[in-house]
Structure formats: C-alpha cells, structure tokens
C-alpha cells in the first residue's frame, strides 16, 4: 500500500517513533521505474480523443521512489540501512485477457475517470497500445516490467 503514500519521509518518521531500539523495518513496495511501460501507455492514452476529456484534472495517485531518496530519508529518521535495493521483477499475464483483468482491477484509479459504459473500451485500447510496444511472447504471455523497492533498516539504539 505504500505506493499510495506521497510523503514517505513522514511515514518513516512515524516508523522511527514507533519502533523500539533495535526494532526493524522491512518493506517491499513499488520502486522507481515500477510499471514504467504501463504508466507510459496510460500517459499517452489519456491524451487521445475520446479519453482526454475525462482526465483534465487527473492526478496520478502512485508514488514510486528511488534509492537516493530512500537513503536520505532513512538517514534523516535515524534508521540504519541494512539493505536498500531496487529489484526488477517480470510480471506475467495470460494473454490479452489476463492483462485486461489486471488493468481492470489493479489500475482502477486510472480507469475510473472513464464513464462505466466506456470503461471496457478504454481498457481494450490500453491493452492494444501496450501490446504494440510490448508484444506477446511466443507462448502468448504478456510481460510487464515491475520494480520493487526493498528496505531492511534498524532503529539505531544509540539515538
């Protein structure tokens, strides 16, 4: 759920207050570059007719932070880094239907501005655009490159 949090420094400050000395923070969340292909296709699609009229005041609710930001924030909050890493992941979907199902359920904040009677057309347009850039593999599978930010930190007992 941390990809919904826009202020991770505030989150980490709260964690540091809540942890006892030598307490550990272990998280895995979307990191910098996560679903970049998906976000680029959405970015292009919402600028096209007829979709752009539904996204005039749209704000992307996803936040994917990088190593430099997180390292700085962890240090500012007195959390000692044991491990901080961006880990690439290959998410696989079963063809067009699998990708459409994932978009329908996971990316609702981006699909919801489109009226319900047009939403399936919007999702179908997304799937077609995505597959133009990232074609099905030889087995008919769709690959989505994801990136996980993995953090293992400890509250410094000397603070």
OpenMM code with the backbone's topology and positions (N, CA, C; nanometers):
from openmm import Vec3, app, unit

residues = "UNK UNK UNK UNK UNK UNK UNK UNK UNK UNK UNK UNK UNK UNK UNK UNK UNK UNK UNK UNK UNK UNK UNK UNK UNK UNK UNK UNK UNK UNK UNK UNK UNK UNK UNK UNK UNK UNK UNK UNK UNK UNK UNK UNK UNK UNK UNK UNK UNK UNK UNK UNK UNK UNK UNK UNK UNK UNK UNK UNK UNK UNK UNK UNK UNK UNK UNK UNK UNK UNK UNK UNK UNK UNK UNK UNK UNK UNK UNK UNK UNK UNK UNK UNK UNK UNK UNK UNK UNK UNK UNK UNK UNK UNK UNK UNK UNK UNK UNK UNK UNK UNK UNK UNK UNK UNK UNK UNK UNK UNK UNK UNK UNK UNK UNK UNK UNK UNK UNK UNK UNK UNK UNK UNK UNK UNK UNK UNK UNK UNK UNK UNK UNK UNK UNK UNK UNK UNK UNK UNK UNK UNK UNK UNK UNK UNK UNK UNK UNK UNK UNK UNK UNK UNK UNK UNK UNK UNK UNK".split()
positions = [
    Vec3(0.0800, -0.1203, 0.0000),
    Vec3(0.0000, 0.0000, 0.0000),
    Vec3(0.0838, 0.1262, 0.0000),
    Vec3(0.2142, 0.1130, 0.0190),
    Vec3(0.2983, 0.2326, 0.0268),
    Vec3(0.3060, 0.3098, -0.1044),
    Vec3(0.2688, 0.2483, -0.2154),
    Vec3(0.2695, 0.3225, -0.3414),
    Vec3(0.1606, 0.4301, -0.3441),
    Vec3(0.0697, 0.4293, -0.2471),
    Vec3(-0.0336, 0.5320, -0.2359),
    Vec3(0.0114, 0.6489, -0.1476),
    Vec3(0.1237, 0.6341, -0.0795),
    Vec3(0.1698, 0.7342, 0.0164),
    Vec3(0.2632, 0.8329, -0.0541),
    Vec3(0.2257, 0.9600, -0.0541),
    Vec3(0.3070, 1.0591, -0.1249),
    Vec3(0.4191, 1.1158, -0.0396),
    Vec3(0.4137, 1.0974, 0.0910),
    Vec3(0.5164, 1.1536, 0.1781),
    Vec3(0.5805, 1.0416, 0.2605),
    Vec3(0.6766, 0.9732, 0.2000),
    Vec3(0.7424, 0.8626, 0.2686),
    Vec3(0.8323, 0.9095, 0.3821),
    Vec3(0.8819, 1.0323, 0.3762),
    Vec3(0.9612, 1.0834, 0.4874),
    Vec3(0.8743, 1.0896, 0.6136),
    Vec3(0.7520, 1.1371, 0.6000),
    Vec3(0.6607, 1.1409, 0.7153),
    Vec3(0.6300, 0.9989, 0.7635),
    Vec3(0.6092, 0.9070, 0.6703),
    Vec3(0.5861, 0.7670, 0.7065),
    Vec3(0.7052, 0.7123, 0.7854),
    Vec3(0.8260, 0.7371, 0.7369),
    Vec3(0.9458, 0.6847, 0.8030),
    Vec3(0.9675, 0.7501, 0.9387),
    Vec3(0.9329, 0.8767, 0.9520),
    Vec3(0.9417, 0.9419, 1.0836),
    Vec3(0.8470, 0.8747, 1.1833),
    Vec3(0.7285, 0.8407, 1.1362),
    Vec3(0.6339, 0.7694, 1.2214),
    Vec3(0.6839, 0.6312, 1.2592),
    Vec3(0.7439, 0.5620, 1.1644),
    Vec3(0.8020, 0.4302, 1.1920),
    Vec3(0.9118, 0.4428, 1.2970),
    Vec3(0.9994, 0.5419, 1.2809),
    Vec3(1.1105, 0.5600, 1.3748),
    Vec3(1.0589, 0.5890, 1.5164),
    Vec3(0.9505, 0.6650, 1.5268),
    Vec3(0.8919, 0.6915, 1.6590),
    Vec3(0.8309, 0.5643, 1.7186),
    Vec3(0.7716, 0.4828, 1.6353),
    Vec3(0.7002, 0.3640, 1.6837),
    Vec3(0.7929, 0.2480, 1.7192),
    Vec3(0.9071, 0.2393, 1.6524),
    Vec3(0.9978, 0.1270, 1.6773),
    Vec3(1.0719, 0.1429, 1.8095),
    Vec3(1.0925, 0.0317, 1.8774),
    Vec3(1.1800, 0.0300, 1.9944),
    Vec3(1.3238, 0.0292, 1.9452),
    Vec3(1.4179, 0.0581, 2.0327),
    Vec3(1.5591, 0.0500, 1.9947),
    Vec3(1.5882, -0.0890, 1.9391),
    Vec3(1.6612, -0.0914, 1.8315),
    Vec3(1.6974, -0.2131, 1.7572),
    Vec3(1.5786, -0.2762, 1.6862),
    Vec3(1.4638, -0.2074, 1.6820),
    Vec3(1.3487, -0.2557, 1.6059),
    Vec3(1.3761, -0.2450, 1.4569),
    Vec3(1.3166, -0.3340, 1.3794),
    Vec3(1.3449, -0.3378, 1.2355),
    Vec3(1.2250, -0.2984, 1.1523),
    Vec3(1.2566, -0.2349, 1.0429),
    Vec3(1.1593, -0.2008, 0.9388),
    Vec3(1.1951, -0.2836, 0.8166),
    Vec3(1.1019, -0.3628, 0.7695),
    Vec3(1.1219, -0.4396, 0.6469),
    Vec3(1.0021, -0.4109, 0.5571),
    Vec3(1.0294, -0.3531, 0.4405),
    Vec3(0.9211, -0.3237, 0.3463),
    Vec3(0.9615, -0.3636, 0.2055),
    Vec3(0.8604, -0.3886, 0.1266),
    Vec3(0.8758, -0.4112, -0.0164),
    Vec3(0.7577, -0.3406, -0.0819),
    Vec3(0.7890, -0.2480, -0.1693),
    Vec3(0.6835, -0.1720, -0.2364),
    Vec3(0.7326, -0.1357, -0.3762),
    Vec3(0.6429, -0.0833, -0.4566),
    Vec3(0.6827, -0.0381, -0.5885),
    Vec3(0.7915, 0.0672, -0.5777),
    Vec3(0.8958, 0.0518, -0.6587),
    Vec3(1.0065, 0.1454, -0.6567),
    Vec3(1.0197, 0.2213, -0.7874),
    Vec3(1.1157, 0.3101, -0.7911),
    Vec3(1.1407, 0.3930, -0.9087),
    Vec3(1.1504, 0.3065, -1.0340),
    Vec3(1.0710, 0.3398, -1.1346),
    Vec3(1.0684, 0.2640, -1.2593),
    Vec3(0.9627, 0.1553, -1.2621),
    Vec3(0.8891, 0.1392, -1.1524),
    Vec3(0.7863, 0.0357, -1.1462),
    Vec3(0.6786, 0.0593, -1.2514),
    Vec3(0.6474, -0.0452, -1.3262),
    Vec3(0.5406, -0.0419, -1.4267),
    Vec3(0.5565, 0.0752, -1.5238),
    Vec3(0.6789, 0.1096, -1.5554),
    Vec3(0.7043, 0.2265, -1.6409),
    Vec3(0.6350, 0.2146, -1.7764),
    Vec3(0.6352, 0.0961, -1.8344),
    Vec3(0.5681, 0.0757, -1.9629),
    Vec3(0.4182, 0.0975, -1.9522),
    Vec3(0.3591, 0.0486, -1.8451),
    Vec3(0.2163, 0.0660, -1.8211),
    Vec3(0.1841, 0.2143, -1.8049),
    Vec3(0.2615, 0.2825, -1.7235),
    Vec3(0.2363, 0.4246, -1.6996),
    Vec3(0.2554, 0.5077, -1.8258),
    Vec3(0.3523, 0.4696, -1.9095),
    Vec3(0.3728, 0.5437, -2.0341),
    Vec3(0.2552, 0.5242, -2.1296),
    Vec3(0.2054, 0.4017, -2.1403),
    Vec3(0.0900, 0.3770, -2.2269),
    Vec3(-0.0310, 0.4542, -2.1753),
    Vec3(-0.0552, 0.4508, -2.0437),
    Vec3(-0.1657, 0.5294, -1.9888),
    Vec3(-0.1458, 0.6773, -2.0167),
    Vec3(-0.0256, 0.7274, -1.9977),
    Vec3(0.0029, 0.8687, -2.0203),
    Vec3(-0.0296, 0.9092, -2.1640),
    Vec3(0.0073, 0.8250, -2.2577),
    Vec3(-0.0232, 0.8537, -2.3981),
    Vec3(-0.1727, 0.8421, -2.4266),
    Vec3(-0.2357, 0.7402, -2.3708),
    Vec3(-0.3765, 0.7125, -2.3984),
    Vec3(-0.4680, 0.8230, -2.3467),
    Vec3(-0.4401, 0.8759, -2.2278),
    Vec3(-0.5297, 0.9769, -2.1691),
    Vec3(-0.5202, 1.1119, -2.2405),
    Vec3(-0.4267, 1.1250, -2.3319),
    Vec3(-0.4155, 1.2480, -2.4118),
    Vec3(-0.4904, 1.2372, -2.5444),
    Vec3(-0.5428, 1.1192, -2.5727),
    Vec3(-0.6084, 1.0950, -2.7008),
    Vec3(-0.7597, 1.1141, -2.6907),
    Vec3(-0.8181, 1.1482, -2.8053),
    Vec3(-0.9635, 1.1518, -2.8177),
    Vec3(-1.0100, 1.0070, -2.8240),
    Vec3(-1.1136, 0.9670, -2.7544),
    Vec3(-1.2069, 1.0472, -2.6762),
    Vec3(-1.1726, 1.0549, -2.5278),
    Vec3(-1.0594, 0.9995, -2.4872),
    Vec3(-1.0306, 0.9814, -2.3446),
    Vec3(-0.9878, 1.1093, -2.2731),
    Vec3(-0.9235, 1.2000, -2.3426),
    Vec3(-0.8636, 1.3149, -2.2737),
    Vec3(-0.9650, 1.4008, -2.1992),
    Vec3(-1.0878, 1.4037, -2.2454),
    Vec3(-1.1884, 1.4865, -2.1766),
    Vec3(-1.2166, 1.4370, -2.0346),
    Vec3(-1.1866, 1.3121, -2.0052),
    Vec3(-1.2118, 1.2559, -1.8720),
    Vec3(-1.0940, 1.2752, -1.7763),
    Vec3(-0.9835, 1.3259, -1.8254),
    Vec3(-0.8612, 1.3331, -1.7449),
    Vec3(-0.8073, 1.4750, -1.7292),
    Vec3(-0.8920, 1.5740, -1.7477),
    Vec3(-0.8462, 1.7130, -1.7404),
    Vec3(-0.7856, 1.7482, -1.6054),
    Vec3(-0.8415, 1.6984, -1.4971),
    Vec3(-0.7883, 1.7301, -1.3643),
    Vec3(-0.7326, 1.6058, -1.2952),
    Vec3(-0.6921, 1.5079, -1.3735),
    Vec3(-0.6428, 1.3819, -1.3184),
    Vec3(-0.5063, 1.4000, -1.2526),
    Vec3(-0.4904, 1.3351, -1.1378),
    Vec3(-0.3629, 1.3340, -1.0655),
    Vec3(-0.3247, 1.1884, -1.0438),
    Vec3(-0.2079, 1.1492, -1.0902),
    Vec3(-0.1609, 1.0116, -1.0726),
    Vec3(-0.1408, 0.9849, -0.9231),
    Vec3(-0.2103, 0.8847, -0.8671),
    Vec3(-0.2013, 0.8602, -0.7228),
    Vec3(-0.0877, 0.7669, -0.6815),
    Vec3(-0.0039, 0.7273, -0.7757),
    Vec3(0.1018, 0.6306, -0.7459),
    Vec3(0.2357, 0.7016, -0.7246),
    Vec3(0.3105, 0.6538, -0.6258),
    Vec3(0.4402, 0.7115, -0.5919),
    Vec3(0.5424, 0.5987, -0.5834),
    Vec3(0.6411, 0.6029, -0.6706),
    Vec3(0.7454, 0.5006, -0.6763),
    Vec3(0.8796, 0.5696, -0.6565),
    Vec3(0.9381, 0.5510, -0.5389),
    Vec3(1.0590, 0.6234, -0.5017),
    Vec3(1.1848, 0.5426, -0.5303),
    Vec3(1.2976, 0.6160, -0.5368),
    Vec3(1.4263, 0.5561, -0.5697),
    Vec3(1.5188, 0.5432, -0.4501),
    Vec3(1.6369, 0.4905, -0.4776),
    Vec3(1.7353, 0.4620, -0.3727),
    Vec3(1.7897, 0.5886, -0.3079),
    Vec3(1.8204, 0.6891, -0.3874),
    Vec3(1.8770, 0.8120, -0.3312),
    Vec3(1.7805, 0.8775, -0.2334),
    Vec3(1.6529, 0.8876, -0.2723),
    Vec3(1.5528, 0.9467, -0.1834),
    Vec3(1.5418, 0.8651, -0.0547),
    Vec3(1.5297, 0.7344, -0.0707),
    Vec3(1.5085, 0.6498, 0.0469),
    Vec3(1.6288, 0.6484, 0.1399),
    Vec3(1.7467, 0.6474, 0.0823),
    Vec3(1.8671, 0.6501, 0.1663),
    Vec3(1.8686, 0.7780, 0.2507),
    Vec3(1.8410, 0.8896, 0.1888),
    Vec3(1.8377, 1.0179, 0.2589),
    Vec3(1.7308, 1.0176, 0.3678),
    Vec3(1.6121, 0.9704, 0.3352),
    Vec3(1.5023, 0.9695, 0.4311),
    Vec3(1.5314, 0.8769, 0.5493),
    Vec3(1.5864, 0.7603, 0.5216),
    Vec3(1.6195, 0.6677, 0.6308),
    Vec3(1.7232, 0.7299, 0.7246),
    Vec3(1.8233, 0.7948, 0.6660),
    Vec3(1.9254, 0.8601, 0.7484),
    Vec3(1.8657, 0.9727, 0.8322),
    Vec3(1.7772, 1.0527, 0.7728),
    Vec3(1.7151, 1.1640, 0.8452),
    Vec3(1.6323, 1.1167, 0.9633),
    Vec3(1.5791, 0.9961, 0.9543),
    Vec3(1.4922, 0.9457, 1.0606),
    Vec3(1.5669, 0.8581, 1.1608),
    Vec3(1.6979, 0.8429, 1.1433),
    Vec3(1.7775, 0.7648, 1.2371),
    Vec3(1.7656, 0.6147, 1.2190),
    Vec3(1.7184, 0.5732, 1.1032),
    Vec3(1.7106, 0.4306, 1.0741),
    Vec3(1.8352, 0.3888, 0.9977),
    Vec3(1.9053, 0.2900, 1.0479),
    Vec3(2.0284, 0.2410, 0.9857),
    Vec3(1.9930, 0.1402, 0.8773),
    Vec3(2.0479, 0.1618, 0.7594),
    Vec3(2.0182, 0.0764, 0.6446),
    Vec3(2.0969, -0.0539, 0.6547),
    Vec3(2.0237, -0.1636, 0.6516),
    Vec3(2.0867, -0.2952, 0.6418),
    Vec3(2.0841, -0.3428, 0.4963),
    Vec3(1.9773, -0.3080, 0.4275),
    Vec3(1.9648, -0.3417, 0.2857),
    Vec3(1.8678, -0.2430, 0.2228),
    Vec3(1.9074, -0.1903, 0.1074),
    Vec3(1.8238, -0.0984, 0.0313),
    Vec3(1.8498, -0.1290, -0.1145),
    Vec3(1.7468, -0.1745, -0.1851),
    Vec3(1.7702, -0.2246, -0.3206),
    Vec3(1.6458, -0.2079, -0.4073),
    Vec3(1.6682, -0.1758, -0.5345),
    Vec3(1.5626, -0.1811, -0.6355),
    Vec3(1.5771, -0.3157, -0.7066),
    Vec3(1.4708, -0.3940, -0.7059),
    Vec3(1.4744, -0.5299, -0.7593),
    Vec3(1.3781, -0.5400, -0.8776),
    Vec3(1.4308, -0.5668, -0.9970),
    Vec3(1.3414, -0.5832, -1.1123),
    Vec3(1.2632, -0.7144, -1.1030),
    Vec3(1.1388, -0.7088, -1.1449),
    Vec3(1.0508, -0.8264, -1.1459),
    Vec3(0.9790, -0.8317, -1.2807),
    Vec3(0.9628, -0.9517, -1.3309),
    Vec3(0.8884, -0.9722, -1.4548),
    Vec3(0.7511, -1.0262, -1.4181),
    Vec3(0.6489, -0.9420, -1.4302),
    Vec3(0.5122, -0.9861, -1.4044),
    Vec3(0.4565, -1.0423, -1.5342),
    Vec3(0.3950, -1.1574, -1.5261),
    Vec3(0.3457, -1.2263, -1.6452),
    Vec3(0.1944, -1.2402, -1.6369),
    Vec3(0.1282, -1.2090, -1.7487),
    Vec3(-0.0175, -1.2229, -1.7600),
    Vec3(-0.0494, -1.3150, -1.8768),
    Vec3(-0.1588, -1.3861, -1.8629),
    Vec3(-0.2013, -1.4810, -1.9650),
    Vec3(-0.2745, -1.4080, -2.0779),
    Vec3(-0.1979, -1.3642, -2.1761),
    Vec3(-0.2536, -1.3011, -2.2951),
    Vec3(-0.3278, -1.1716, -2.2697),
    Vec3(-0.4044, -1.1299, -2.3720),
    Vec3(-0.4797, -1.0043, -2.3651),
    Vec3(-0.5790, -1.0041, -2.2496),
    Vec3(-0.6478, -1.1158, -2.2310),
    Vec3(-0.7500, -1.1222, -2.1253),
    Vec3(-0.6855, -1.1069, -1.9874),
    Vec3(-0.5704, -1.1675, -1.9670),
    Vec3(-0.5020, -1.1559, -1.8389),
    Vec3(-0.4569, -1.0138, -1.8113),
    Vec3(-0.4011, -0.9489, -1.9139),
    Vec3(-0.3588, -0.8100, -1.8984),
    Vec3(-0.4793, -0.7199, -1.8720),
    Vec3(-0.5876, -0.7399, -1.9462),
    Vec3(-0.7080, -0.6582, -1.9271),
    Vec3(-0.7637, -0.6766, -1.7860),
    Vec3(-0.7640, -0.7981, -1.7350),
    Vec3(-0.8129, -0.8233, -1.5998),
    Vec3(-0.7293, -0.7528, -1.4950),
    Vec3(-0.5985, -0.7533, -1.5141),
    Vec3(-0.5089, -0.6864, -1.4199),
    Vec3(-0.5307, -0.5351, -1.4238),
    Vec3(-0.5455, -0.4801, -1.5440),
    Vec3(-0.5707, -0.3363, -1.5576),
    Vec3(-0.7047, -0.3011, -1.4933),
    Vec3(-0.8035, -0.3830, -1.5170),
    Vec3(-0.9387, -0.3594, -1.4646),
    Vec3(-0.9403, -0.3549, -1.3114),
    Vec3(-0.8599, -0.4387, -1.2473),
    Vec3(-0.8658, -0.4498, -1.1017),
    Vec3(-0.7573, -0.3708, -1.0292),
    Vec3(-0.6387, -0.3648, -1.0846),
    Vec3(-0.5258, -0.3023, -1.0156),
    Vec3(-0.5135, -0.1538, -1.0451),
    Vec3(-0.5503, -0.1132, -1.1614),
    Vec3(-0.5295, 0.0254, -1.2045),
    Vec3(-0.6598, 0.1060, -1.2048),
    Vec3(-0.7483, 0.0740, -1.1122),
    Vec3(-0.8776, 0.1421, -1.1049),
    Vec3(-0.8670, 0.2941, -1.0930),
    Vec3(-0.7694, 0.3487, -1.0188),
    Vec3(-0.7632, 0.4954, -1.0117),
    Vec3(-0.7443, 0.5609, -1.1490),
    Vec3(-0.6867, 0.4875, -1.2427),
    Vec3(-0.6677, 0.5447, -1.3766),
    Vec3(-0.7865, 0.5129, -1.4662),
    Vec3(-0.8523, 0.4003, -1.4458),
    Vec3(-0.9658, 0.3658, -1.5315),
    Vec3(-1.0968, 0.4288, -1.4845),
    Vec3(-1.1088, 0.4615, -1.3566),
    Vec3(-1.2347, 0.5120, -1.3014),
    Vec3(-1.2828, 0.6454, -1.3588),
    Vec3(-1.1951, 0.7362, -1.4012),
    Vec3(-1.2481, 0.8611, -1.4581),
    Vec3(-1.3300, 0.8399, -1.5862),
    Vec3(-1.3090, 0.7282, -1.6525),
    Vec3(-1.3833, 0.6989, -1.7752),
    Vec3(-1.5220, 0.6476, -1.7350),
    Vec3(-1.6290, 0.7008, -1.7944),
    Vec3(-1.7629, 0.6523, -1.7597),
    Vec3(-1.7737, 0.5004, -1.7772),
    Vec3(-1.8498, 0.4398, -1.6894),
    Vec3(-1.8602, 0.2941, -1.6856),
    Vec3(-1.8954, 0.2344, -1.8222),
    Vec3(-1.9832, 0.2990, -1.8960),
    Vec3(-2.0251, 0.2437, -2.0257),
    Vec3(-1.9134, 0.2470, -2.1308),
    Vec3(-1.8077, 0.3216, -2.1049),
    Vec3(-1.6946, 0.3294, -2.1980),
    Vec3(-1.5670, 0.2657, -2.1422),
    Vec3(-1.5713, 0.2236, -2.0172),
    Vec3(-1.4500, 0.1766, -1.9488),
    Vec3(-1.3875, 0.0549, -2.0163),
    Vec3(-1.4686, -0.0398, -2.0597),
    Vec3(-1.4121, -0.1588, -2.1247),
    Vec3(-1.3433, -0.1222, -2.2561),
    Vec3(-1.3960, -0.0237, -2.3271),
    Vec3(-1.3298, 0.0234, -2.4492),
    Vec3(-1.1960, 0.0888, -2.4164),
    Vec3(-1.1929, 0.1643, -2.3067),
    Vec3(-1.0690, 0.2274, -2.2623),
    Vec3(-0.9646, 0.1209, -2.2279),
    Vec3(-1.0063, 0.0193, -2.1538),
    Vec3(-0.9145, -0.0886, -2.1164),
    Vec3(-0.8673, -0.1634, -2.2411),
    Vec3(-0.9577, -0.1888, -2.3342),
    Vec3(-0.9193, -0.2556, -2.4592),
    Vec3(-0.8199, -0.1709, -2.5373),
    Vec3(-0.8394, -0.0398, -2.5385),
    Vec3(-0.7439, 0.0500, -2.6057),
    Vec3(-0.6085, 0.0446, -2.5375),
    Vec3(-0.6096, 0.0408, -2.4037),
    Vec3(-0.4839, 0.0283, -2.3308),
    Vec3(-0.4134, -0.1014, -2.3713),
    Vec3(-0.4852, -0.2138, -2.3683),
    Vec3(-0.4248, -0.3441, -2.3989),
    Vec3(-0.3650, -0.3433, -2.5392),
    Vec3(-0.4375, -0.2920, -2.6360),
    Vec3(-0.3861, -0.2877, -2.7740),
    Vec3(-0.2603, -0.2012, -2.7825),
    Vec3(-0.2631, -0.0860, -2.7182),
    Vec3(-0.1465, 0.0036, -2.7204),
    Vec3(-0.0272, -0.0601, -2.6505),
    Vec3(-0.0520, -0.1247, -2.5368),
    Vec3(0.0568, -0.1891, -2.4635),
    Vec3(0.1201, -0.2994, -2.5478),
    Vec3(0.0367, -0.3794, -2.6113),
    Vec3(0.0892, -0.4921, -2.6895),
    Vec3(0.1579, -0.4475, -2.8182),
    Vec3(0.1260, -0.3290, -2.8667),
    Vec3(0.2014, -0.2742, -2.9806),
    Vec3(0.3461, -0.2488, -2.9400),
    Vec3(0.3662, -0.2023, -2.8167),
    Vec3(0.5006, -0.1722, -2.7658),
    Vec3(0.5703, -0.2941, -2.7081),
    Vec3(0.4923, -0.3794, -2.6446),
    Vec3(0.5468, -0.4973, -2.5744),
    Vec3(0.4660, -0.6193, -2.6185),
    Vec3(0.4990, -0.6754, -2.7341),
    Vec3(0.4180, -0.7847, -2.7910),
    Vec3(0.4157, -0.9097, -2.7023),
    Vec3(0.3119, -0.9900, -2.7247),
    Vec3(0.3015, -1.1198, -2.6593),
    Vec3(0.4276, -1.2003, -2.6894),
    Vec3(0.4702, -1.2828, -2.5946),
    Vec3(0.5844, -1.3702, -2.6221),
    Vec3(0.5373, -1.4907, -2.7038),
    Vec3(0.6286, -1.5820, -2.7335),
    Vec3(0.5971, -1.6973, -2.8189),
    Vec3(0.4934, -1.7907, -2.7565),
    Vec3(0.4693, -1.7779, -2.6275),
    Vec3(0.3682, -1.8597, -2.5587),
    Vec3(0.2358, -1.7853, -2.5411),
    Vec3(0.2276, -1.6641, -2.5940),
    Vec3(0.1055, -1.5854, -2.5811),
    Vec3(0.0925, -1.5129, -2.4482),
    Vec3(0.2043, -1.4945, -2.3797),
    Vec3(0.2042, -1.4288, -2.2494),
    Vec3(0.2459, -1.2825, -2.2612),
    Vec3(0.1952, -1.2017, -2.1702),
    Vec3(0.2285, -1.0599, -2.1628),
    Vec3(0.3261, -1.0409, -2.0467),
    Vec3(0.4314, -0.9655, -2.0730),
    Vec3(0.5298, -0.9361, -1.9686),
    Vec3(0.5223, -0.7882, -1.9325),
    Vec3(0.5206, -0.7609, -1.8021),
    Vec3(0.5212, -0.6242, -1.7516),
    Vec3(0.6409, -0.6127, -1.6581),
    Vec3(0.7277, -0.5194, -1.6890),
    Vec3(0.8467, -0.4994, -1.6061),
    Vec3(0.8106, -0.4147, -1.4841),
    Vec3(0.8278, -0.4759, -1.3690),
    Vec3(0.7996, -0.4105, -1.2420),
    Vec3(0.9316, -0.3892, -1.1680),
    Vec3(0.9311, -0.3001, -1.0709),
    Vec3(1.0494, -0.2756, -0.9880),
    Vec3(1.0028, -0.2652, -0.8432),
    Vec3(1.0639, -0.3442, -0.7571),
    Vec3(1.0330, -0.3413, -0.6138),
    Vec3(1.1427, -0.2652, -0.5404),
    Vec3(1.1019, -0.1782, -0.4503),
    Vec3(1.1947, -0.1134, -0.3585),
    Vec3(1.1911, -0.1971, -0.2317),
    Vec3(1.3051, -0.2559, -0.1972),
    Vec3(1.3130, -0.3414, -0.0796),
    Vec3(1.4030, -0.2746, 0.0238),
    Vec3(1.3494, -0.2642, 0.1450),
    Vec3(1.4158, -0.1928, 0.2531),
    Vec3(1.4229, -0.2831, 0.3755),
    Vec3(1.5410, -0.2891, 0.4332),
    Vec3(1.5615, -0.3541, 0.5634),
    Vec3(1.6454, -0.2548, 0.6440),
    Vec3(1.5857, -0.2011, 0.7478),
    Vec3(1.6534, -0.0994, 0.8291),
    Vec3(1.6254, -0.1257, 0.9762),
    Vec3(1.7118, -0.0732, 1.0601),
    Vec3(1.7000, -0.0945, 1.2040),
    Vec3(1.7073, 0.0411, 1.2735),
    Vec3(1.6299, 0.0522, 1.3808),
    Vec3(1.6371, 0.1753, 1.4597),
    Vec3(1.7661, 0.1726, 1.5388),
    Vec3(1.8446, 0.2755, 1.5185),
    Vec3(1.9756, 0.2847, 1.5847),
    Vec3(1.9544, 0.3008, 1.7345),
    Vec3(2.0048, 0.2065, 1.8099),
    Vec3(1.9821, 0.2058, 1.9550),
    Vec3(2.0603, 0.3156, 2.0275),
    Vec3(2.1530, 0.3821, 1.9583),
    Vec3(2.2311, 0.4888, 2.0231),
    Vec3(2.1612, 0.6245, 2.0133),
    Vec3(2.0504, 0.6318, 1.9399),
    Vec3(1.9815, 0.7605, 1.9263),
    Vec3(1.8841, 0.7844, 2.0383),
] * unit.nanometer
topology = app.Topology()
chain = topology.addChain("A")
for resn in residues:
    res = topology.addResidue(resn, chain)
    for name in ("N", "CA", "C"):
        topology.addAtom(name, app.Element.getBySymbol(name[0]), res)
